[in-house]
Structure formats: C-alpha cells, structure tokens
Amino acid sequence: MRQKAINELVFWFHFALIPLWIAFSVFGAPLLVIALTACHQLHLKIFNGCVFTRLQKNLGGFREGNSFFESLYIRIFRHIPSRRQLRTVDGFVWIFPLAVALLRVTL
C-alpha cells in the first residue's frame, strides 16, 4: 500500500513538472530555459530515460516498456496511444520551450 502511494505521488509530481516547465519557458530567462532543456535531454540520454520514470518502474507503477507519457495518455484517454502520438507529445515538451526561448532571445 505504501509503495502504491509513493508511486502515485511520484506520478503526479512528474505530471506537475510538465505545465510548470512550459510556463517557465514562457516567463523564465531564455538562456536558462535553453540550458535546462539541454541538461534535461542529456539526463534522458545518460539515464536511458527520465529518472522519475525509472523510479516509477522500480516501484511497479508501470511496465518496463511503458513511458511516462504512455501511462499518462492511458489514464486520461483510457486507450493505448500510437507511437506517433507518443513521439509528438514527447517532442512538444522539449521543442516548445526551446522555440519560445529562442523567439524571446531574438525579439
């Protein structure tokens, strides 16, 4: 029971980071947004995925093959997303902040 509660807490914390990150990309310092986006992509490569996702997998939150966005999509829409939908969402989360930061630097 405790493990499930921790998993839920990690899931919703992980979920809350997405809108916070998008808001920060609009209102934060553009160069910091670019640097943090690069660090995030680097952390995904080093750990072969997000640290929070790996923690959730270790806690039994979702299967080894599932990603965070896949689990989120299933919780919200109640069906399994296509790989294209997952790539689109995953790309949006790092392309949008970069695009906004670059626009803010150039304008």
N, C-alpha and C positions, 0 to 999 in steps of 0.2 A: 504493500500500500504506500509506504513512504517513497519507494522508488518511482512509482507512478506519479506521485505528487511532485517530486523533483523534476521528472520528465516534463510534466505539464508546465511547471514554472519555467524551465529552460525553453520550451517551445514558444510560450507567449512572450518571453523576454526576447528571443530570437526574432519573432514576428514584429515586436515593437521597434526593433532596430531599423527595420526597412523604412517605415514612414519618417522616423527620426533622421535617418541618413538622407532621404530625399529632401526633407525640409532643410537640413543643414547644407545641402548642396545649393539651395536657393539663397539662403541667408548667411552662410558661413564665408570665411575668407577663401576666395577661389583657389589660391595656391595651396592652401591646406587641404581643400577638397581633392585636388589633383594628387597631392602626396598621399593622403589617406586611401584614395582609390587604388593607387599603385601598391601601397602596403597591403591592402585587402586582397588584391589579385595575387600578390606574392605569397601571402599566407595561405591562399587556396592551393597554390602550386606546392608549397613546402609541406603542408599537412595533407595533401591529396583530398582536399575538401575543407569545408568550414569546421572549425574547432567545435562550435555548438552542435552542428550536425553529427559529428563523430561522437560527442558526448551523449547525444540522444540515442544514437545507435547502440552505444555501450550500455545505456540504461534500458534498452529494449523498446525504445519509443517507436522506431520503425526499422524495417528490414534493411539489410546491408546494401541492397541495390537501389533503395529509395533515396531521393534527395529531399532536402527540406521543402523546396517548392512543390515537389510532387505530393508530399504529405499535406502541405497547406492547401493545395488545389483540391485534394480528395476531401479534406474537412469542409471546405467552403462549398464546392460544387457537387460533391457526392459521386464523382466518377473519375476514372483514371485519365489524366491528361496525355496528349500525344507528346512525342519527343520534341516536335516543333514548337508546341505551346510552352514546354519547359525551357527550351533554348531562348524563346522570345522573352519570357519573364526574367530569366537569369541574365540575359543581355541588358534588359532595360535597367536593372538595378545598378549596373556599373556604367552603362553608356549614358544614361540620363544625367547623373551627377557630373560626369566629365563634360558633356555638351553644355550644360548650364554654366559650369565653372569657366570653360573656355569662352563662352559668349560674354560672361561678365568681365573676363580679363581683356577681351578685345573691344568692348564697348565703353 
